[in-house]
């Protein structure tokens, strides 16, 4: 009976009700709504393959963190869980532009020397989702987005917050893993020190993956 509710025609109304609850003044109500959303994403992820549903959900989840009347916890933990599920199960081409736009917007709005904590969190989470999505894309598929995503990523590399800079490095690592060395052509505006830093992280990640593969091979032999 419970499953049929989420599989039926009332799904849209139920989702809208949950998202409205995420805007409630009571943090307890927000936490319950987010918990239900995480559960739905785990059990009925296919219902979010539609672009309209996934865009509405992703943007609403991020906006939950922006609202200063909500304490960051437990909302932050639950939103991260939900967005992690979205970026690892959703159709990449339906989601990618959402997070690219969010990163671009937040970086432009928070370009001061002292960006807000919530703005930093939204950038960091969006970058994490982008890295996950890139790793799930084919080389040609990612190539269509490189020109669109590179400018906001380069801005993040010069961000005042170290967590943002670390997060964007992981995006470059993911980009290299899928697109190969050719992606460096898009980083010509970077300083030599920044390109070297990216190269170090790329090589470190590649080495870690090789070691992990060897370990798994030894276990199976």
Secondary structure, DSSP 4 states (H G I P E B T S, - for coil): -HHHHHHSTTHHHHHHHHHHHTT-S-HHHHHHHHHHHHHHHHH-GGGG-SHHHHHHHHHHHHHHHH-TTS-STTHHHHHHHHHHHHHHHS-HHHHHHHHHHHHHHHHHHT-STT--HHHHHHHHHHHHHHHHHHHTS-HHHHHHHHHHHHHHHHHHHT-S-HHHHHHHHHHHHHHHHHH-GGGGGGGTTS-HHHHHHHHHHHHHHHHHHHHHHHHHHHHH-
